């Protein structure tokens, strides 16, 4: 829904005072608070703020959203719809963990596949047709209000693909450190670029499912067959968080339940599984012998909350 349509609905249903208040709040949160204050904070400060929040608030994971998890992009097979939870670091119970569809069946993936693997022009792809139709209908994709902006948008996708192919995948933290590649202008749905990695939610069984920012980046990572990429975990199912809590509380591997034991090699548990547990059995769980990957902020001295 466009801002104009939303404003009309608020005015019609709630009146002028509500529209005025919501307008002030929107300007503050999007322009002042986010762009001028929060986005200018150092990554270390953002990580510290999330660590403090984990100590103080219920229904929030011990895992810090500012510490990306590194995963094989092929492990992300499904995606969420717009109604699924997305709030950074939250733990939610219930039956929300059902995907909307397979990621490789999305218009984004199919269009980038046609462009970069099959050599199609953008104008021949369904993604271009979708955005052009929305532009002509007066409800354009939020970044594009003119044909020129639409063309520039697809040019940036070309540039991103070539950059990743030539230089490798760079995390948001690495881009922040590069004066020529500041990602703040591309920050679309997170309070700070450091938590704007490819977004995923974690289901009760540990399934990683695409949610939020990074559809194009994930498609590119898959098309280039990258081995590992950083992701930001947005929401964890309460049953999955219970495994993190169990592992953190255990003093030895022998205390773990069968379910926790079978998930020790999961990428979302690398920060809570002691390395000695991976080597403590003659027949470790699949992948357990692999060294845990370093996150992009491994040098940050940020406390890890104890739950």
N, C-alpha and C positions, 0 to 999 in steps of 0.2 A: 504494500500500500504506500503511495507517495505521501510526502509531507503535506501537500495541499489537501489531498483527500482525507488524511488523518485529522488535519486541523478542522476541516468542515464537519467531520463526524463529532469531534469533541465539542465544537461550538453548538451543534444541533442538540446533542444529548446532555451536555453538562453546563453549557452557558459560557459567557465571557470570562468570569473570574477563573474558572478552571482552565480555559484556553490560555489566559495570560500567565497563570502560574506554571503551567506545563511548558510554555514557551521559554520562560525565564530559566527553568530548570534544564531544558534542552540546551540552551545556549551555554549555560554554565558548565554542564557536564561534557559537552562535545567540544566546545571551543576553548573555554578558559581552563577548566580543571584538567581535561585530558591533554590538550595540545600544549598549553603554556606551562603547566605545572608538572603533572605526573610523567608525561613523556620525556621531560628533560631530566628526570632523576637518573642517577647512575644505576646500572644493572644491580650492583651490590645492594643498594638501598631498597630496590623493589623486592629482591630476594629476602632481605631482612624483614620487610613489612609483611610478606606472606608467612614467614616463619613465626612472627609474633601472632598473627591472626590464627594460625593453627593451634597455638597454645590457649587462646582466649575463647574461641567460638566453637560451639558444638556443630556436629554434622559437617565438619571440614576435615579433610585427610591430613595425615602427618606429612605426606609428600608435598614438597614445595613446587608449585607450578612454574616458578622461575628456574627450576633445574630440569631441563628437558630430558626426556627418556629417548635413548637411541634404539631404533628398531629397524628391521628389514622391511622396506616398503611393501613387499609382497605379502607380509603378514596382515596388512590392512585390506581386507577384501570387501567390506561393506561400508555403507554410509548411513547417517541419520537424516531424518527429515527435519523440518523447521520447528516442529513442536517438541522435540526431544530436549532434555536438559543440557545446559552448556556452561553453567556458572563455574568459574575457575576454582578448582580444588574442592568442590562440594562432594559429599557422600550422600547418595540418595537410594532409599529402599524402594521396593515395588516392582512392577512389571513394565518399566519403561524401556528395558533393554531388548528391544526388537528393532532390527534395521529396516530401513525403507527399501533398500535394494543393493545390488552389487555395484561397487565403485566403477568397475570397468564397463558398466552399461550406462554410465552417465553421459550426457551430452559433452561435458568437459573432456572426459577421457577419450571418447570416440573421436571428437573433433581434433584433439591434439595428436592422436594416433594417425588420423588421416593427414594432418599437416606435416608431421615430422617423420613418419615412417613411410607414408605413401606419396608424399610430395604434392598434396592438394593445395590449392589456393584457399586462403581463409574464406573467401566468398562462397566456396563450395561446401563449407562445413555447416553442420546444424547449429553449432554455437553462434556462429556469425549470423545466421538467419534468425535465431531467437532474439539476439540483442538488437538487430536491425528492426525486427517487427515491433519490439517494445519501444524503440526510439520513435518509430513512425506512429505508434498508437498514443504517444504522449505520456507513456509510463516507462521511461528509459532506465536502463541499468544505471545504478546510482552514480557510477563514475563518468558516465558518458551522456552528454546532453546534445551533442552535435555529431554529424558524420565524421568530422575531422577528429574529434575526441575518440570515437569508436575505432577509427583506423589506427590512431596512436596507441590505443589500448592493445590491439592485436600485435602491433609492432613491438610493444614491451614484452609480450609473451615470447615472440621470436628471440628477442635479446636475452631473456631469462634462460631459455632452452640452450642457446649457444654458450652462455656464460657457465652454466652448470656442466655442459658437455666438455668445455675447454678447461675450466678451472676447478671443477668439483663443486659439490654442494656446500654452501656456506651458511652457517647458522645465523639467526638474527643478532646474536651477540657479536659475532665476527663482523657482520655488516655495520653494526653500531660503531665499531672501532675503526671503520674505514670512512674517512672524510668524504670520499667520492661515492659512497654507496649507502647513505643514510636511509634506513627503511621506514622512518617515521611517517613519510607521506603515503606509504602503502599500508599503514596500520589501520585495519578496517573494523575489527570487532573485539579488540582487546585493549586494556587500559594502558599497556606499554609494549613496545616491540619485543622485549625479552620474553614475553609470554605469548608471542604471536607466531610461534612455530606452527607447523602443520598440526591442527587440532584433532584430538581423538577422545572418545569416551571409552571406559573399560567396563565390560559386562561382568556379570556375576561369575562367569566361567573363565574370565581373563581375556576374552575376545577384544581386540582393539578395533574400534569402529570409527570411521572418519566423522568428525563433527566440527563445524566452524571453519576458520580460515585455512587456506592452503590447498584448495582443490587442484589448482593448476600446478603447484609445486609437487604435490603427490603424484599427479599424472606424469609429470616430467621425470620424477625419480623412478617411477615404474618403467617408463619408456626407455630410459637410459640404463635400466637394470642395475641401479645403484645397490650396494650391499647394505647400507645403513644410512639413516637420516634421523635428525632430532625431531621429536614431537612434543607438544604440550598436552598433557593429560588434563582435560577439563573436569569431567565428572567420573567418579568411580561408583559402581554399584556397592551397596552396603555389604553384600556377601563377599565381594572381592576385598573390600577394605578390611573385613574381618580376618582374612588371611594375612594381610600386612601386619595387623595388630598382633596376631598370634605369633608370627615369626619374630617380631620386635620384642615380644614379652618372653620368648623362650630362652632358656639358658643353654640348651643343647639341642642338637638336631633330633635326638631320640625323643624329645618331648612333643614333636610336631605331629599333627594329625596326618592321616594318609593324604588328604586333599592338599594340605600345605606342602607336604613332602614332594608331591608330584608336580608342583609349580615352582620349585626353587630356581629353575632356569629361566623363568619368565622375565622379560626385560623390565617390567614395572616393579620387580622385586629386587633388582640388583643393589639398590641402595640400602636394603634391610637384611640381606642374606650375607652372613660372614663368609669370607672366602674359605675358611677351614671346613665349613659344612659341605662345600662343593667337593672337597677332596677326602671326606671322612668315610666314604663307602667305596668298596671295591668296584661296584657297579653304579656309578652316579646316574642321576636322571639325565635325559637327553640334553646335550648342550651344557651340562653343568661344569664340564672341564674348561669351558671358555672363560677367559679373563673378563671381568666386568668392564664395560666400556666407560671411558671417562666422559662425563658430561661437560658441556661448554663452560660451566662455571665451577669446575672442580677446585679452582684456586681461591674461591670466595670463602671467607671465614664466617659462614652463616650458621647459627645453631640449628640442629635438627630437633624438632619437637619430640618429646617423649610422650607417648599416649598411654 
